[in-house]
Amino acid sequence: MQQTQIHTYARQLMEMHGAEAIAKAAQRAQECEAQGDSEQASEWRHVEDALKMMRGPHQG
């Protein structure tokens, strides 16, 4: 998956799931890893990272 696709998918997840989007991406990555699909898991980790960047720093 290209970087632009990752960010597009991350935005769509954020719109659909809001604050839960990061957890959903992490869950999908774990599911892929459990199934032995490291390539797909890596893509989900990239989506998770993009979501974290979109969210910005934590406000205390």
N, C-alpha and C positions, 0 to 999 in steps of 0.2 A: 504494500500500500504506500502510495506517495505521501509526502508531508502534507500537501494540500488536501488530500482525501482524509487524512487523519484529523486535521483541524475541522474540516467540514463535518465529519462524523461526530467529533467531540461537541461541536456547536449543536448538532441535532439532538444528541443525548442530553445536553444541558437544558435545551428547550423542553424536552419531553419529561425529564426526571428531576430537574433542578439540582438541589444539593445532593441528591441520591445518585447522581450520574457517576461520580468518581467511584463510589462503592460498587455500582453495577459493572463498570469497566474492570475493576479489580476482581470482582467475582467471576466474570467471563474469562479473564486471564487465568485464574486459578483452575477453572473448569477445563480449559484447553490444556493446561499443564498436566492435570490429572489424567487426561486422555492421551497424553504423549504428543500433543501437537504444539511443539515449541515455537514454530513459526507464527501460528495464529495467536499464541499467548503473547509473543513479543509485540505483535501489532496492537493487541489490547492494552499492553503496558504503555505503548506510545500514546494511545488514546487517553489512558489514565493520566499520563504526564501532561498532555495538552490541556486536559480538563483542569488540572492543578494550576497550570499557568494562567488559564482563563479566570479562575477563581481569585487569584491574587493571594497576597500574604494574609495570614490569619490576623484578625483584629481581636485583641484581648479584652 
